[in-house]
Amino acid sequence: MKTILRALSTALSMLILLSSVSVFSVAESGIENLKAQSSELIDSSVKFTDVNASSWYKSYVDYVATHELMNGMTPDTFGPNLSLTRAMFVQILANFSGVNTENRNVSTPFTDVPSGKWYSAAVSWASENYIVNGTSPIEFSPEDNIQRQQMCVMLIRFADQKGIEIKKATENKSFKDDNRIQAYAKEAVDICKAAGIVDGMSEDSFAPRDSATRAQIAAIIFRFCQNTGFLGAAGIPDESETPDDSIEPEYPDVEFDKYNFDENPLVNNDLSNYSVLPSFDIDKTGFIRKGTKLSDLDGKTLMFYTGDNNPAWSYRGEHGESIDEWIWFEQLRTVLGLNIKYTIKQHQAAIDASLQDMNAGKQCDIIYTNHVAYPSSLCISRSLDNLINMNRLGASPGVCSNAIELAKWGKGNRVIAPIGNVDVLWYNQLLTQELGLSDPHRLWEEGRWNWQSFSDYLNSVPEKDNNGERLVAFAQWYKNASYIWPSTNGIQNICIDNRAERPTIINNWEEAETYEAWEFITGVCNNINYSVNSYDYQGLYNGTTLMTATMYNQTYRDCGNYNRVQINWVPYPKSMNEQGRDICQWRGYAMMLPKRTVNPENVYAALKFMELWATRFTESIFDGLYISECYNFNYKQRKQYFDFVTNNMVFALPMNDFIDTNIRDDTKFFECFMGNAVFNVREEADKAATMLQDYILQCMKYGQ
């Protein structure tokens, strides 16, 4: 029976390989042609009926099918669990190299590989280039299943023949059956293990003489590309070579609705948390697979770049001291035995450094990003779908479901983020009352907060306060203004298409609603005491600025004069049009897993740390609104804020502030948002539009 199955398998493979052989009739130049192929990958779960969308090997099959390194056993099936023969593997390497194997009328040194076989040309090429030596001086054994150790030998010889450097990614792991690795294969197996190209079949078994399935070969081929950069392998998650069939522990049913303020245990009480760990035990959530717990972080070292030049959040310690995010990282060593090593970088610089480390085979366990660094951060991240239990997301009270949904990348869940990390408008309510102005929050509660009442409020602000001091009516980051305000008119000028099958960006730059929003906000700012300076931004806390547009400052500060500062919030106001809506903008602070890691054993620990980070971050946000003297929100105010920001969050992309385009040099688009009435925002946006689409395409290819 085995002989019949092998013969059938070989015959089917021969038909598929023969049908595709002309694709590779490009000799050595085929390598460059393959590199130049579209970065979009075939969805193998659509192409092949036996590749499940949730299978561990799906992404690898996507890759080998896209680059035509492996074809189906039939037009509709891939045969992921079938074993691969030696002839098949050599044909894959020939395909890999771009060798012309059309001419089967070639001789080989092996008596069992005569001229005319579908694999004759590939075996002849492999023999001539010292990639194969045969199972004996005169035999190749083409129909034998390829052993794992043989596969390693052929890969390393192939790399030597092509002059490809294989980088060491981790320490060589020992297995109990290493003594079964034959002498001729030991060096090649060690290189492949240290490079992360192959792993054991279990914790203590490498199984060097076992055969390899087609799914496993697809994974190994990808990892080879990933390690060496051959054929541009960036773009596929660095998932396990073998499926994770571990049984998930039983968890209690979810006992709360985390988006119900009264039920979320992190936000619904008046007792602030002064401790390093969140007040809710996240070991109960079951959100991270394999039953990963905080105790599993003991002895681990996680490395990443910060994503900003300043800590993103803080909380009050037991003695009233401010414990910022970076101090918190250090405290985790004492509390959990977790060693966090981070390097301070900002925005895109952090993402660039992460990519460089991944490409250099250095440790990078987490991608830490914020709003500026999308979509490039997504491009170098991996899907979390096979690592987290989405059906347990509701049990994790600090992880933002909305953010996960907004940042879906090709329908893959990528981010772990806190709840409540948004931009709204913050204003000095006490000073507003002293000046006799309409109260924005009250206008909103009464349903009268919109573009017109926002404009009326700012235009009523005097040049100086009642003490004769200079008073800034409104401060906002001009770059933020350009991408946030169109959302109040029912449209995001640039955003992620989180419903698309493949990673996709929607470009609404030239839509009428976008231009209308830009003309509105620039018109308002051109006629008031407006500022884009950081010191005026901070003036909200000392009474010299009336309103700012941002996330409220997560790092505790002492306000200059509590008698003059009482801060409240209001949404970005809706337009006067039917599609207008009050909104808050997601700030984008999130953590992701990199596509490539030199420490696969850190993956689940990194995810548990992300859940911990998001949970403590969330708790700090709502604690801060309660205990900070500048806010001092009561229960009703905190609930109202929570209800709004969890139901009205949007995510328009700043696209890294367009730093790699001529938009900043050849147009005055951003100057339009600096309170400079000399420039017309519609005219400058028209100029920028011609440069925009190319930049979007460039961002989509980041890291490839």
C-alpha positions as CSV (number, residue, x, y, z in Angstrom):
1,M,0.0,0.0,0.0
2,K,2.8,2.4,0.9
3,T,4.4,1.7,-2.5
4,I,1.2,2.5,-4.3
5,L,0.6,5.7,-2.4
6,R,4.2,6.8,-3.0
7,A,3.8,6.0,-6.7
8,L,0.6,8.0,-6.9
9,S,2.1,10.9,-5.0
10,T,5.1,11.0,-7.3
11,A,2.9,10.8,-10.4
12,L,0.7,13.6,-9.3
13,S,3.7,15.8,-8.3
14,M,5.3,15.0,-11.7
15,L,2.3,16.3,-13.5
16,I,2.2,19.5,-11.5
17,L,5.9,20.1,-11.7
18,L,5.9,19.5,-15.5
19,S,3.0,21.9,-15.9
20,S,4.9,24.7,-14.2
21,V,8.5,24.0,-15.4
22,S,8.4,26.7,-18.1
23,V,7.9,29.3,-15.4
24,F,11.5,28.7,-14.2
25,S,13.1,28.7,-17.7
26,V,15.1,31.8,-16.9
27,A,18.4,30.3,-15.8
28,E,20.1,32.4,-13.1
29,S,18.3,35.5,-14.0
30,G,15.2,33.9,-12.7
31,I,16.3,34.8,-9.2
32,E,15.9,38.5,-9.9
33,N,12.6,37.9,-11.6
34,L,11.3,36.1,-8.6
35,K,12.4,38.9,-6.3
36,A,10.5,41.4,-8.5
37,Q,7.2,39.5,-8.2
38,S,4.3,41.2,-6.6
39,S,4.4,41.4,-2.8
40,E,0.8,40.3,-2.6
41,L,0.6,36.6,-1.6
42,I,-1.7,34.0,-2.9
43,D,-4.3,32.9,-0.3
44,S,-3.6,29.2,-0.3
45,S,-6.8,28.4,1.7
46,V,-8.8,29.7,-1.3
47,K,-6.6,28.0,-3.9
48,F,-6.4,24.6,-2.1
49,T,-9.3,22.9,-0.5
50,D,-7.1,21.0,2.0
51,V,-5.4,24.1,3.4
52,N,-7.5,25.5,6.2
53,A,-7.3,29.3,6.9
54,S,-6.5,28.7,10.5
55,S,-3.9,25.9,9.9
56,W,-0.4,26.5,11.3
57,Y,1.2,26.1,7.9
58,K,-1.2,28.3,5.8
59,S,1.1,31.3,5.7
60,Y,4.0,29.2,4.5
61,V,2.0,27.6,1.8
62,D,0.9,31.1,0.7
63,Y,4.6,32.0,0.3
64,V,5.8,28.9,-1.6
65,A,2.7,28.9,-3.8
66,T,3.1,32.6,-4.6
67,H,6.7,32.1,-5.6
68,E,5.8,28.8,-7.4
69,L,8.4,27.0,-5.4
70,M,5.9,24.3,-4.5
71,N,2.8,23.5,-6.5
72,G,-0.3,21.5,-5.6
73,M,-0.7,17.8,-5.8
74,T,-3.7,18.6,-7.9
75,P,-5.0,21.9,-9.1
76,D,-7.2,22.0,-6.0
77,T,-5.1,20.3,-3.3
78,F,-1.7,20.9,-1.8
79,G,-1.3,17.7,0.2
80,P,0.1,19.3,3.3
81,N,0.4,16.0,5.2
82,L,2.0,14.0,2.4
83,S,5.7,13.2,2.6
84,L,8.1,14.7,0.1
85,T,10.5,12.6,-1.9
86,R,14.1,13.3,-2.6
87,A,13.3,14.1,-6.3
88,M,10.6,16.5,-5.3
89,F,12.9,18.4,-2.9
90,V,15.7,18.7,-5.5
91,Q,13.1,20.0,-8.0
92,I,12.1,22.6,-5.4
93,L,15.7,23.8,-5.0
94,A,16.0,24.0,-8.8
95,N,12.8,26.1,-8.9
96,F,14.2,28.1,-6.0
97,S,17.4,28.8,-8.0
98,G,15.6,29.7,-11.2
99,V,17.2,26.8,-13.1
100,N,15.9,25.8,-16.6
101,T,14.7,22.2,-16.1
102,E,12.7,22.0,-19.3
103,N,15.2,19.8,-21.1
104,R,14.8,16.4,-19.5
105,N,17.1,14.7,-21.9
106,V,20.2,15.1,-19.7
107,S,22.5,12.5,-18.2
108,T,23.2,12.1,-14.5
109,P,25.8,10.0,-12.6
110,F,23.0,7.9,-11.1
111,T,21.7,4.7,-12.5
112,D,18.3,5.2,-11.0
113,V,17.9,8.7,-12.6
114,P,17.9,8.0,-16.3
115,S,17.4,10.7,-19.0
116,G,13.8,11.7,-19.6
117,K,12.4,11.6,-16.1
118,W,10.6,14.7,-14.9
119,Y,13.2,15.3,-12.3
120,S,16.3,14.4,-14.4
121,A,17.3,18.0,-15.2
122,A,17.0,19.0,-11.5
123,V,19.0,16.1,-10.2
124,S,21.6,16.7,-12.9
125,W,21.9,20.4,-11.9
126,A,22.1,19.5,-8.2
127,S,24.8,16.9,-8.8
128,E,26.9,19.2,-11.0
129,N,26.8,21.8,-8.3
130,Y,27.6,19.4,-5.5
131,I,24.3,19.9,-3.8
132,V,23.6,16.1,-3.9
133,N,26.0,13.1,-3.8
134,G,23.5,10.3,-3.9
135,T,22.6,7.6,-1.4
136,S,25.5,5.6,-2.9
137,P,28.1,6.3,-5.6
138,I,25.7,5.2,-8.3
139,E,22.2,5.7,-6.8
140,F,20.2,8.8,-5.9
141,S,17.0,7.0,-4.7
142,P,14.7,9.7,-6.2
143,E,11.4,8.1,-4.9
144,D,12.6,7.7,-1.3
145,N,11.1,10.1,1.2
146,I,13.6,12.8,2.0
147,Q,15.0,12.6,5.6
148,R,15.1,15.7,7.7
149,Q,18.9,15.5,8.0
150,Q,19.2,15.1,4.2
151,M,17.1,18.1,3.7
152,C,19.4,20.2,5.9
153,V,22.5,19.0,4.0
154,M,21.0,19.9,0.6
155,L,19.9,23.4,1.9
156,I,23.4,24.2,3.3
157,R,25.0,23.0,0.1
158,F,22.6,25.0,-1.9
159,A,23.4,28.1,0.1
160,D,27.2,27.5,-0.4
161,Q,26.6,27.1,-4.1
162,K,24.7,30.4,-4.3
163,G,27.1,32.3,-2.0
164,I,24.2,32.9,0.5
165,E,25.1,33.7,4.1
166,I,23.1,31.8,6.8
167,K,23.0,33.8,10.0
168,K,23.1,32.3,13.4
169,A,19.9,33.3,15.2
170,T,20.0,31.3,18.5
171,E,22.1,28.8,20.3
172,N,22.2,25.3,18.9
173,K,19.7,23.2,20.8
174,S,20.5,19.7,21.8
175,F,18.1,16.8,21.5
176,K,18.2,13.3,23.0
177,D,18.4,11.7,19.6
178,D,21.2,13.9,18.2
179,N,23.3,10.7,18.2
180,R,21.2,9.5,15.3
181,I,22.4,12.3,13.1
182,Q,24.8,10.8,10.7
183,A,28.3,12.2,10.5
184,Y,28.0,13.6,7.0
185,A,24.9,15.6,8.1
186,K,25.8,16.8,11.5
187,E,27.4,20.2,10.6
188,A,24.5,21.0,8.2
189,V,21.9,20.1,10.9
190,D,23.7,22.2,13.5
191,I,23.8,25.2,11.1
192,C,20.1,24.9,10.3
193,K,19.1,24.5,14.0
194,A,21.2,27.6,15.0
195,A,19.7,29.6,12.2
196,G,16.1,28.7,13.3
197,I,15.4,27.0,9.9
198,V,14.5,23.7,11.6
199,D,13.5,22.8,15.0
200,G,12.8,19.6,16.9
201,M,9.7,17.4,16.3
202,S,9.2,17.6,20.0
203,E,10.9,19.1,23.0
204,D,13.5,16.3,23.2
205,S,13.5,14.7,19.7
206,F,14.9,16.1,16.5
207,A,14.1,12.9,14.5
208,P,16.9,13.3,11.9
209,R,15.9,10.3,9.9
210,D,12.2,10.9,9.8
211,S,10.6,12.1,6.6
212,A,9.2,15.6,6.3
213,T,5.7,16.6,5.2
214,R,5.0,19.1,2.4
215,A,3.7,21.5,5.0
216,Q,6.9,21.3,7.1
217,I,9.0,21.7,3.9
218,A,7.0,24.9,3.1
219,A,7.8,26.2,6.6
220,I,11.5,25.3,6.3
221,I,11.8,26.9,2.8
222,F,10.3,30.1,4.1
223,R,12.5,30.2,7.2
224,F,15.5,29.7,5.0
225,C,14.4,32.8,3.0
226,Q,13.7,34.7,6.1
227,N,17.1,34.1,7.6
228,T,19.0,34.8,4.4
229,G,16.8,37.4,2.7
230,F,16.7,35.1,-0.4
231,L,13.6,35.8,-2.5
232,G,12.5,38.6,0.0
233,A,10.9,36.5,2.6
234,A,9.6,39.3,4.8
235,G,5.8,39.2,4.9
236,I,4.9,36.0,6.7
237,P,4.6,35.2,10.4
238,D,7.4,33.3,12.0
239,E,5.1,30.6,13.3
240,S,5.9,27.2,14.6
241,E,7.1,24.6,12.2
242,T,4.7,22.1,13.7
243,P,1.1,22.7,14.8
244,D,0.5,23.7,18.4
245,D,-2.0,21.0,19.5
246,S,-1.6,21.7,23.2
247,I,-4.9,21.5,25.1
248,E,-6.1,24.8,26.4
249,P,-6.9,24.9,30.1
250,E,-10.5,25.4,31.2
251,Y,-11.4,29.0,32.2
252,P,-14.5,30.3,34.0
253,D,-17.1,32.0,31.9
254,V,-16.8,35.7,31.4
255,E,-18.6,37.3,34.3
256,F,-18.5,40.9,33.2
257,D,-19.0,43.1,30.2
258,K,-15.8,45.1,30.0
259,Y,-17.4,47.9,28.0
260,N,-20.1,48.4,30.6
261,F,-18.5,50.9,33.0
262,D,-20.2,49.4,36.1
263,E,-18.9,45.9,35.3
264,N,-15.3,46.6,34.2
265,P,-13.2,45.9,37.3
266,L,-10.5,48.3,36.3
267,V,-12.5,51.5,36.0
268,N,-15.7,51.3,38.0
269,N,-14.6,52.1,41.5
270,D,-13.2,55.0,43.5
271,L,-10.3,53.0,44.9
272,S,-7.1,53.8,43.0
273,N,-4.4,51.2,42.4
274,Y,-1.0,52.2,43.7
275,S,0.7,48.9,42.9
276,V,2.9,47.6,40.1
277,L,0.4,45.0,39.1
278,P,-3.1,45.8,38.0
279,S,-5.9,45.2,40.5
280,F,-7.4,42.5,38.3
281,D,-5.8,39.1,38.1
282,I,-5.1,38.7,34.4
283,D,-4.1,35.0,34.9
284,K,-7.8,34.4,34.9
285,T,-8.5,35.7,31.4
286,G,-7.2,32.9,29.2
287,F,-6.6,35.5,26.5
288,I,-3.1,34.3,25.8
289,R,-3.0,30.7,24.6
290,K,-1.2,27.8,26.3
291,G,-2.5,29.0,29.7
292,T,0.3,31.5,29.8
293,K,0.5,33.1,33.3
294,L,2.5,36.0,34.8
295,S,4.7,33.4,36.6
296,D,5.9,32.3,33.1
297,L,7.6,35.7,32.8
298,D,10.0,34.9,35.6
299,G,13.6,34.7,34.2
300,K,12.6,36.0,30.8
301,T,14.3,39.0,29.0
302,L,12.2,41.0,26.6
303,M,13.7,43.6,24.3
304,F,12.1,46.4,22.3
305,Y,12.2,50.1,21.4
306,T,10.0,52.5,23.2
307,G,8.0,54.1,20.4
308,D,8.3,57.6,21.8
309,N,10.8,59.8,23.6
310,N,8.7,60.0,26.7
311,P,6.8,57.5,28.8
312,A,3.2,57.0,27.6
313,W,1.6,56.8,31.0
314,S,2.1,56.8,34.7
315,Y,0.3,56.1,38.0
316,R,0.7,57.3,41.6
317,G,2.8,55.1,44.0
318,E,2.0,54.4,47.6
319,H,3.6,57.6,48.8
320,G,2.1,59.8,46.1
321,E,5.1,59.7,43.8
322,S,4.7,59.4,40.1
323,I,5.6,56.0,38.7
324,D,6.0,56.4,34.9
325,E,5.9,53.6,32.4
326,W,9.7,53.3,32.2
327,I,10.1,53.0,36.0
328,W,7.3,50.4,35.8
329,F,9.4,48.4,33.4
330,E,12.2,48.3,36.0
331,Q,9.9,47.4,38.8
332,L,8.7,44.3,36.9
333,R,12.1,42.8,37.6
334,T,11.5,42.8,41.3
335,V,7.8,41.8,41.2
336,L,7.8,39.2,38.4
337,G,11.5,38.4,37.7
338,L,11.0,39.9,34.2
339,N,13.9,41.7,32.7
340,I,12.7,44.5,30.3
341,K,15.4,45.9,28.1
342,Y,14.3,48.9,26.1
343,T,16.0,51.5,24.0
344,I,14.4,55.0,23.7
345,K,13.4,55.7,20.2
346,Q,10.6,57.8,18.8
347,H,7.9,56.9,16.3
348,Q,9.2,55.7,13.0
349,A,12.8,55.6,14.3
350,A,11.7,52.8,16.7
351,I,10.1,50.8,13.9
352,D,13.2,51.3,11.7
353,A,15.4,50.1,14.5
354,S,13.1,47.1,15.1
355,L,13.3,46.1,11.4
356,Q,17.1,46.5,11.4
357,D,17.4,44.2,14.4
358,M,15.2,41.6,12.9
359,N,17.2,41.6,9.7
360,A,20.5,41.4,11.6
361,G,19.3,38.5,13.6
362,K,19.3,40.5,16.9
363,Q,16.8,40.1,19.7
364,C,13.7,42.0,19.2
365,D,10.7,40.5,21.0
366,I,8.1,43.3,20.7
367,I,7.2,46.1,18.3
368,Y,6.0,49.1,20.3
369,T,4.2,51.6,18.2
370,N,2.0,54.6,18.3
371,H,-0.2,56.5,15.8
372,V,2.6,58.0,13.8
373,A,4.2,54.7,12.8
374,Y,1.3,53.1,11.0
375,P,1.1,51.3,8.7
376,S,4.9,50.5,8.6
377,S,4.7,48.9,12.1
378,L,1.9,46.6,10.8
379,C,4.0,45.6,7.8
380,I,6.7,44.1,10.0
381,S,4.3,42.5,12.5
382,R,2.8,39.0,12.5
383,S,-0.8,37.9,13.0
384,L,-1.7,36.9,16.5
385,D,-4.6,34.7,15.5
386,N,-3.0,31.4,16.4
387,L,-1.5,32.7,19.6
388,I,-4.4,34.4,21.4
389,N,-7.9,33.2,22.2
390,M,-10.2,35.8,20.6
391,N,-13.2,34.2,22.3
392,R,-11.6,35.1,25.6
393,L,-10.9,38.8,24.7
394,G,-14.0,39.9,26.7
395,A,-12.4,38.4,29.8
396,S,-9.4,40.7,29.6
397,P,-10.7,44.0,31.0
398,G,-7.8,46.3,29.9
399,V,-7.3,45.1,26.3
400,C,-9.1,47.2,23.8
401,S,-11.3,45.2,21.4
402,N,-11.9,48.3,19.3
403,A,-8.2,48.9,18.7
404,I,-7.7,45.3,17.7
405,E,-10.6,45.6,15.2
406,L,-9.5,49.0,13.8
407,A,-5.9,47.8,13.2
408,K,-6.8,44.5,11.5
409,W,-4.3,43.9,8.7
410,G,-5.5,41.6,6.0
411,K,-8.1,40.3,8.5
412,G,-5.3,39.3,10.9
413,N,-5.4,40.6,14.4
414,R,-2.1,42.4,15.1
415,V,-2.2,44.7,18.1
416,I,-2.6,44.6,21.9
417,A,-3.6,48.0,23.2
418,P,-5.2,49.7,26.2
419,I,-8.7,51.0,26.5
420,G,-9.2,54.8,26.6
421,N,-6.0,55.8,24.8
422,V,-7.5,58.5,22.6
423,D,-7.4,62.1,21.5
424,V,-10.3,64.4,22.5
425,L,-10.5,68.1,23.3
426,W,-9.5,69.2,26.8
427,Y,-10.3,72.6,28.2
428,N,-10.0,74.6,31.4
429,Q,-13.6,74.6,32.6
430,L,-13.0,76.9,35.5
431,L,-11.4,79.5,33.4
432,T,-14.2,79.2,30.8
433,Q,-16.7,80.0,33.6
434,E,-14.6,82.9,34.8
435,L,-14.6,84.4,31.4
436,G,-18.4,84.0,31.0
437,L,-18.1,81.7,28.0
438,S,-20.4,78.9,27.0
439,D,-19.3,75.6,28.5
440,P,-18.4,73.1,25.7
441,H,-19.2,70.0,27.8
442,R,-22.6,71.3,28.7
443,L,-23.2,72.2,25.0
444,W,-22.4,68.6,24.1
445,E,-24.6,67.1,26.8
446,E,-27.5,69.3,25.4
447,G,-26.8,68.1,21.8
448,R,-25.6,71.5,20.7
449,W,-21.8,70.7,20.3
450,N,-20.9,71.0,16.6
451,W,-18.6,72.9,14.2
452,Q,-20.5,76.0,14.7
453,S,-20.6,76.0,18.5
454,F,-16.9,75.0,18.6
455,S,-16.1,78.0,16.3
456,D,-18.3,80.3,18.4
457,Y,-16.6,79.2,21.6
458,L,-13.1,79.8,20.4
459,N,-14.0,83.1,18.7
460,S,-15.4,84.4,22.0
461,V,-12.1,83.9,23.9
462,P,-10.4,87.2,24.7
463,E,-6.8,88.0,23.9
464,K,-6.1,88.1,27.7
465,D,-7.6,86.6,30.8
466,N,-9.1,88.5,33.7
467,N,-5.7,89.1,35.1
468,G,-4.4,90.7,32.0
469,E,-2.2,87.7,31.0
470,R,-1.9,86.4,27.5
471,L,-4.4,83.7,26.8
472,V,-4.2,81.1,24.0
473,A,-7.6,80.1,22.8
474,F,-6.7,76.8,21.2
475,A,-3.5,74.7,20.8
476,Q,-3.1,71.6,18.7
477,W,-0.4,69.7,16.9
478,Y,-0.8,70.9,13.3
479,K,0.0,67.4,11.9
480,N,-2.7,65.9,14.1
481,A,-5.2,68.4,12.8
482,S,-4.7,67.4,9.2
483,Y,-5.7,63.8,9.8
484,I,-8.2,64.0,12.7
485,W,-10.7,66.6,11.6
486,P,-12.1,64.9,8.5
487,S,-13.4,62.2,10.8
488,T,-15.8,64.7,12.3
489,N,-17.3,65.0,8.8
490,G,-17.9,61.3,8.5
491,I,-14.7,60.3,6.7
492,Q,-11.1,59.3,7.5
493,N,-8.8,60.9,4.9
494,I,-6.5,57.9,5.1
495,C,-7.3,54.7,7.0
496,I,-6.8,50.9,7.2
497,D,-9.4,48.8,5.4
498,N,-9.9,46.4,8.3
499,R,-12.3,44.3,6.3
500,A,-10.1,43.6,3.3
501,E,-8.7,40.1,2.7
502,R,-5.2,41.6,2.1
503,P,-3.5,44.5,3.8
504,T,-5.2,47.6,2.3
505,I,-5.1,51.4,2.8
506,I,-8.1,53.5,1.9
507,N,-7.3,56.9,0.5
508,N,-10.0,59.5,0.9
509,W,-7.6,62.5,0.5
510,E,-9.5,64.2,-2.4
511,E,-13.0,63.5,-1.2
512,A,-15.2,66.6,-0.8
513,E,-15.9,65.8,2.9
514,T,-12.1,65.8,3.6
515,Y,-11.5,69.1,1.9
516,E,-14.6,70.6,3.7
517,A,-13.2,69.6,7.1
518,W,-9.8,71.0,6.3
519,E,-11.2,74.3,5.2
520,F,-13.3,74.5,8.4
521,I,-10.6,73.9,10.9
522,T,-8.0,76.1,9.2
523,G,-10.6,78.8,8.9
524,V,-11.3,78.7,12.6
525,C,-7.6,78.7,13.6
526,N,-6.7,81.6,11.3
527,N,-9.0,83.9,13.2
528,I,-8.3,83.1,16.9
529,N,-5.3,83.3,19.3
530,Y,-4.0,79.9,18.1
531,S,-0.8,78.0,18.8
532,V,1.1,74.9,17.7
533,N,3.9,75.4,20.2
534,S,4.6,72.8,22.9
535,Y,4.8,75.3,25.7
536,D,1.3,76.6,24.9
537,Y,0.1,73.0,24.8
538,Q,1.3,72.6,28.3
539,G,-0.4,75.9,29.2
540,L,-3.6,74.0,29.8
541,Y,-2.1,73.0,33.1
542,N,-1.1,76.5,34.3
543,G,-4.1,78.5,33.0
544,T,-2.5,80.2,30.0
545,T,-4.2,78.1,27.4
546,L,-8.0,77.5,27.3
547,M,-8.3,74.4,25.1
548,T,-6.0,71.8,23.6
549,A,-6.5,68.8,21.2
550,T,-4.8,65.7,22.4
551,M,-4.8,62.7,24.7
552,Y,-4.8,64.0,28.2
553,N,-1.3,63.8,29.6
554,Q,-0.7,60.3,31.0
555,T,2.3,61.4,33.1
556,Y,1.2,63.1,36.3
557,R,2.2,66.7,36.7
558,D,1.6,69.4,39.2
559,C,-0.7,72.1,37.8
560,G,0.6,75.6,38.3
561,N,-2.5,76.9,40.2
562,Y,-5.4,74.6,41.1
563,N,-7.5,77.6,41.8
564,R,-7.4,78.5,38.1
565,V,-7.2,75.1,36.5
566,Q,-10.1,72.5,36.4
567,I,-9.9,70.5,33.2
568,N,-12.8,68.8,31.5
569,W,-13.2,67.2,28.1
570,V,-15.4,67.3,25.1
571,P,-15.4,65.3,21.8
572,Y,-14.1,66.6,18.5
573,P,-17.3,68.3,17.3
574,K,-19.4,66.9,14.5
575,S,-19.9,68.8,11.3
576,M,-23.2,70.4,10.4
577,N,-23.7,67.8,7.7
578,E,-25.8,64.7,7.9
579,Q,-22.7,62.4,8.1
580,G,-21.1,64.5,10.8
581,R,-20.3,62.8,14.1
582,D,-18.6,63.4,17.4
583,I,-15.4,61.4,17.6
584,C,-12.3,60.6,19.5
585,Q,-9.1,59.5,17.7
586,W,-7.3,56.4,18.8
587,R,-3.8,57.4,19.8
588,G,-2.4,54.2,18.4
589,Y,-0.2,53.1,21.4
590,A,0.0,49.4,20.9
591,M,2.4,46.4,21.1
592,M,2.8,43.8,18.3
593,L,4.9,40.7,17.7
594,P,7.6,41.0,15.0
595,K,7.5,38.7,12.0
596,R,10.9,37.4,12.9
597,T,12.4,36.6,16.2
598,V,15.6,34.9,17.3
599,N,13.9,33.8,20.5
600,P,10.7,31.9,19.6
601,E,10.4,30.7,23.2
602,N,9.7,34.3,24.2
603,V,6.6,34.7,22.0
604,Y,4.0,33.7,24.6
605,A,5.9,35.6,27.4
606,A,5.9,38.7,25.2
607,L,2.1,38.4,24.6
608,K,1.4,38.0,28.3
609,F,3.6,41.1,29.0
610,M,1.6,43.0,26.4
611,E,-1.7,42.0,28.1
612,L,-0.2,43.1,31.5
613,W,1.0,46.4,29.9
614,A,-2.4,47.2,28.3
615,T,-4.2,46.3,31.6
616,R,-2.1,48.5,33.8
617,F,-2.1,51.3,31.2
618,T,-6.0,51.2,31.1
619,E,-6.2,51.3,34.8
620,S,-3.8,54.3,35.0
621,I,-6.0,56.3,32.6
622,F,-9.1,56.1,34.6
623,D,-7.3,56.3,38.0
624,G,-5.7,59.5,36.7
625,L,-9.0,61.1,35.9
626,Y,-10.1,60.4,39.4
627,I,-7.1,61.3,41.6
628,S,-5.4,64.0,39.5
629,E,-6.1,67.4,41.0
630,C,-6.4,68.9,37.5
631,Y,-9.3,66.5,36.6
632,N,-10.8,65.1,39.8
633,F,-13.6,63.4,37.9
634,N,-16.4,62.0,39.9
635,Y,-18.1,58.7,39.1
636,K,-20.6,60.2,36.7
637,Q,-17.9,62.0,34.8
638,R,-15.6,59.0,34.5
639,K,-18.5,56.8,33.3
640,Q,-19.5,59.4,30.7
641,Y,-16.0,59.6,29.4
642,F,-15.6,55.8,29.3
643,D,-18.9,55.3,27.5
644,F,-18.0,57.8,24.8
645,V,-14.4,56.8,24.1
646,T,-15.3,53.1,23.9
647,N,-18.1,53.7,21.4
648,N,-16.9,56.5,19.2
649,M,-13.2,55.8,18.4
650,V,-11.9,56.3,14.9
651,F,-8.4,55.7,13.5
652,A,-7.2,58.1,10.7
653,L,-3.6,57.5,9.7
654,P,-0.9,60.3,9.9
655,M,1.3,58.2,7.6
656,N,4.5,59.0,9.5
657,D,3.8,62.7,8.9
658,F,4.8,62.2,5.3
659,I,8.5,62.6,6.1
660,D,9.6,60.6,3.1
661,T,7.7,62.6,0.6
662,N,7.9,66.0,-1.1
663,I,4.6,67.0,0.5
664,R,6.5,68.8,3.2
665,D,9.0,70.4,0.9
666,D,7.1,71.1,-2.3
667,T,3.8,72.2,-0.8
668,K,2.6,74.3,2.1
669,F,0.0,71.8,3.1
670,F,1.0,71.6,6.8
671,E,1.6,75.3,7.1
672,C,-2.2,75.7,6.5
673,F,-2.7,74.1,9.9
674,M,-0.4,76.5,11.7
675,G,-2.7,79.5,11.7
676,N,-1.2,81.0,8.6
677,A,-4.0,82.5,6.4
678,V,-1.6,83.1,3.5
679,F,-2.0,79.6,2.2
680,N,-5.1,78.0,0.9
681,V,-5.6,74.4,2.2
682,R,-7.5,73.2,-0.8
683,E,-4.9,74.3,-3.3
684,E,-2.0,72.9,-1.2
685,A,-3.9,69.6,-0.7
686,D,-4.4,69.4,-4.5
687,K,-0.7,69.6,-4.9
688,A,0.0,67.0,-2.3
689,A,-2.5,64.6,-3.7
690,T,-0.3,63.8,-6.7
691,M,2.4,62.7,-4.4
692,L,0.3,60.8,-2.0
693,Q,-0.6,57.5,-3.7
694,D,3.0,56.6,-4.4
695,Y,3.8,57.2,-0.8
696,I,1.0,54.9,0.4
697,L,2.3,52.2,-1.9
698,Q,5.8,52.8,-0.5
699,C,4.5,52.4,3.0
700,M,2.7,49.2,2.2
701,K,6.0,47.7,1.1
702,Y,7.9,48.7,4.2
703,G,10.3,46.1,5.3
704,Q,10.2,44.0,2.2
